[in-house]
Amino acid sequence: MPDSIHIVSTSNASDLGLIALADLAVAASGTPYRVVGGQMVRLLTHIYPIPGVMERATTDADAGVDELTATGLGLHSALLDQGYTAESGNHYAKELVGQGRLEVDILVPRSVSAKTVRLGGRGFDPIPGLNFALARSPTCVEVNVNLQDGRLLRFVVPIPDVEAALVLKLLAWQKRLAEKDLRDVAALLEIAHAHRESFSQPWYLDDVARAARGERRDAALAAYQTADYLDRGGPKDVHIQPARLRALIERHIRNPK
């Protein structure tokens, strides 16, 4: 049975992001994918609530798929059938009268190059950590939404488990240095600290052998680069506590060096 959560949308931006996520759930039914990005973090903070952690709102929906899925036309055609327009190889948009634009991005794993990957004649943005997330069992979540206008949405989506989500976000932070990614890293580490014993899959980012290999190692290196950054003064974001974040890194992630 999927985890069940209830979200009350409190802004137009939040409405747009959740409607796009519901559309993605319909279009991607039967497709191997994971919801990634800000929506992934938002849903995990509802499954594993933490006092003081702000809800992550975002206006779009991101889906991570493998290269074979991206090469095919199934998801592409399903989004077009939902009324979306393919504005580029991996970006889809639909105008919602009176509210704004719904946006969905399809992302693929990064291999050697960080440049746009061409698959099936279309360009896709590659992201590090996605191979790791796709290889692990997803967390399936039933999302129940109250929109601002009183409408109700209900849909089920697969998201990475907390460890895979943290790998994705640490590598995103390392790549972009966007403080929203660092806030997400902090939120996911708070979840691990409070709920780790209840996770359905073992936590291996602090395991001597497993944390020294593959994308876990890449993420662990990114975590300790982050710790060094925090020691040098860290972010200006008032919602990030540098000393606590460093302590969480040391508690839950093994330094692979």
C-alpha positions in Angstrom: 0.0 0.0 0.0 1.3 3.5 -0.8 1.9 6.1 1.9 -1.1 8.5 2.0 -0.6 12.2 2.5 -2.8 15.3 2.5 -1.7 18.7 1.1 -3.6 21.9 1.4 -2.4 24.3 -1.3 -2.1 27.9 -0.1 -0.9 29.7 -3.3 -1.4 29.8 -7.0 2.1 28.7 -7.5 1.5 25.7 -5.3 -1.7 24.9 -7.2 0.1 25.0 -10.6 2.8 22.6 -9.3 0.4 20.1 -7.9 -1.9 20.1 -10.9 1.2 19.5 -13.1 2.2 16.6 -10.8 -1.3 15.1 -11.1 -1.1 15.4 -14.9 2.3 13.7 -14.8 0.9 10.9 -12.7 -1.8 10.2 -15.4 0.6 10.6 -18.4 3.3 8.3 -16.8 1.0 5.6 -15.7 2.7 2.3 -16.5 6.0 4.0 -17.1 9.1 3.4 -15.0 9.9 6.8 -13.5 10.5 8.8 -10.3 9.2 12.2 -9.3 12.4 14.2 -8.6 13.3 17.8 -7.8 11.3 20.0 -5.4 8.1 18.0 -5.6 10.1 14.9 -4.4 11.3 16.8 -1.3 7.8 18.2 -0.7 6.2 14.8 -0.7 8.9 13.3 1.6 8.4 16.0 4.2 4.7 15.1 4.3 5.5 11.4 4.7 8.1 12.1 7.4 7.0 15.3 9.1 9.7 17.3 10.9 8.8 20.3 13.2 10.4 23.5 11.9 11.1 22.2 8.4 9.4 24.5 5.9 7.2 22.9 3.1 9.0 22.9 -0.2 6.6 24.5 -2.8 7.5 24.5 -6.5 5.6 25.5 -9.7 6.6 22.6 -11.9 6.9 18.8 -11.9 10.1 16.9 -12.7 10.2 13.2 -13.7 13.4 11.1 -14.0 13.4 8.3 -16.5 16.0 6.0 -17.9 17.3 6.5 -21.4 15.2 3.7 -23.0 12.0 5.4 -21.7 13.2 8.8 -22.9 13.9 7.4 -26.3 10.4 6.1 -26.7 7.3 8.1 -27.5 5.0 6.8 -24.8 5.4 9.5 -22.2 5.8 12.2 -24.8 2.6 11.2 -26.5 0.7 10.9 -23.2 1.7 14.5 -22.2 0.6 15.8 -25.6 -2.7 14.0 -25.1 -3.1 15.8 -21.8 -2.9 19.1 -23.7 0.8 19.9 -23.2 3.0 21.4 -25.8 6.6 20.1 -26.2 8.5 23.4 -26.1 11.9 21.6 -26.2 13.0 18.0 -26.1 12.3 17.5 -22.4 10.1 20.5 -21.4 6.4 20.5 -21.7 3.9 23.3 -20.9 0.2 23.9 -20.9 -1.7 27.2 -20.3 -4.3 27.1 -17.6 -6.7 29.9 -18.2 -6.7 32.4 -15.4 -4.0 30.7 -13.4 -0.8 30.5 -15.5 1.4 27.8 -17.0 1.7 24.1 -16.0 5.2 22.8 -16.6 6.7 19.3 -16.7 10.3 18.4 -17.3 11.6 14.9 -18.2 15.2 14.3 -17.0 17.6 11.4 -17.7 20.6 10.0 -15.9 24.0 11.7 -16.4 26.7 9.5 -17.7 30.1 11.0 -18.5 29.0 14.3 -20.0 26.9 16.9 -18.3 25.7 18.3 -21.6 22.3 17.8 -23.2 21.7 14.2 -24.2 19.9 13.5 -27.5 17.6 10.5 -27.5 15.0 9.7 -30.1 15.7 13.0 -31.8 15.0 15.1 -28.7 17.3 16.7 -26.2 17.2 15.9 -22.5 18.9 17.4 -19.5 20.9 14.8 -17.6 21.1 14.8 -13.8 23.6 13.0 -11.6 22.3 10.4 -9.1 19.3 9.4 -11.2 20.7 6.0 -12.1 21.1 5.3 -8.3 17.5 6.4 -7.7 16.0 4.4 -10.5 17.8 1.3 -9.3 16.3 1.4 -5.9 12.7 0.5 -5.0 10.5 3.7 -5.1 8.4 5.1 -2.3 4.9 5.1 -3.7 2.7 7.9 -2.3 -1.0 8.6 -2.6 -1.4 12.4 -2.7 -4.6 14.0 -1.7 -4.7 17.7 -2.5 -7.1 20.6 -1.6 -6.6 23.3 -4.2 -7.4 26.9 -3.4 -10.7 26.9 -5.4 -12.0 23.9 -3.5 -11.2 21.2 -6.0 -9.8 18.0 -4.8 -7.0 16.0 -6.5 -6.0 12.4 -5.8 -3.2 10.6 -7.5 -0.4 8.1 -6.8 3.3 8.8 -7.8 6.6 7.0 -7.2 9.4 9.0 -5.6 12.9 8.1 -4.5 13.4 6.9 -1.0 15.1 9.3 1.4 18.6 8.0 0.8 18.3 8.2 -3.0 16.7 11.6 -2.7 19.6 12.8 -0.6 22.1 11.5 -3.2 20.2 13.4 -5.9 20.1 16.6 -3.9 23.7 16.6 -2.8 24.8 16.1 -6.4 22.4 18.9 -7.5 23.8 21.2 -4.9 27.4 20.4 -6.0 26.5 21.1 -9.6 24.4 24.2 -9.3 25.3 25.7 -5.9 21.7 26.8 -5.6 20.6 27.5 -2.0 17.3 25.8 -2.6 19.2 22.5 -3.1 21.1 23.1 0.2 17.8 23.7 2.0 16.5 20.4 0.5 19.7 18.6 1.7 19.1 20.0 5.2 15.5 18.8 5.2 16.4 15.3 4.0 19.1 14.9 6.6 16.6 16.1 9.3 14.2 13.3 8.0 17.0 10.7 8.2 17.9 11.8 11.7 14.3 11.6 13.0 12.9 8.7 11.0 15.9 6.5 9.8 14.9 3.5 11.9 11.5 3.4 10.2 12.8 3.4 6.6 11.8 0.4 4.5 15.3 0.2 3.0 18.6 0.1 4.9 20.6 3.4 5.1 24.1 2.8 3.6 25.5 6.4 3.2 27.4 5.7 6.5 28.5 2.2 5.6 32.2 1.7 5.2 32.1 -0.3 2.0 29.0 1.0 0.3 29.6 4.7 0.9 32.9 4.3 -0.9 31.4 3.3 -4.3 29.5 4.7 -7.2 27.1 7.6 -6.8 26.9 7.1 -3.0 30.6 8.0 -3.0 30.0 11.0 -5.3 27.3 12.2 -2.9 29.4 11.6 0.2 32.2 13.7 -1.4 29.7 16.4 -2.1 28.5 16.3 1.4 31.9 16.9 2.9 32.6 19.6 0.4 29.4 21.1 1.7 30.7 20.7 5.3 33.9 22.7 4.3 31.7 25.4 2.8 29.7 25.6 6.0 32.9 26.0 8.0 33.9 28.9 5.8 30.7 30.8 6.7 28.1 29.0 4.7 24.9 30.2 3.1 23.0 33.5 3.8 19.7 31.5 3.9 18.3 32.1 7.4 16.5 28.7 7.2 19.8 26.8 7.2 21.7 26.3 10.4 25.3 25.6 9.4 26.5 24.0 12.6 23.5 21.6 12.8 23.8 20.8 9.1 27.5 19.9 9.5 26.7 17.7 12.5 24.0 15.9 10.5 26.4 15.3 7.7 28.9 13.8 10.1 26.3 11.6 11.8 24.6 10.1 8.7 27.2 10.2 5.9 30.7 8.6 6.0 33.6 10.6 4.7 34.9 8.4 1.8 38.4 10.0 1.9 
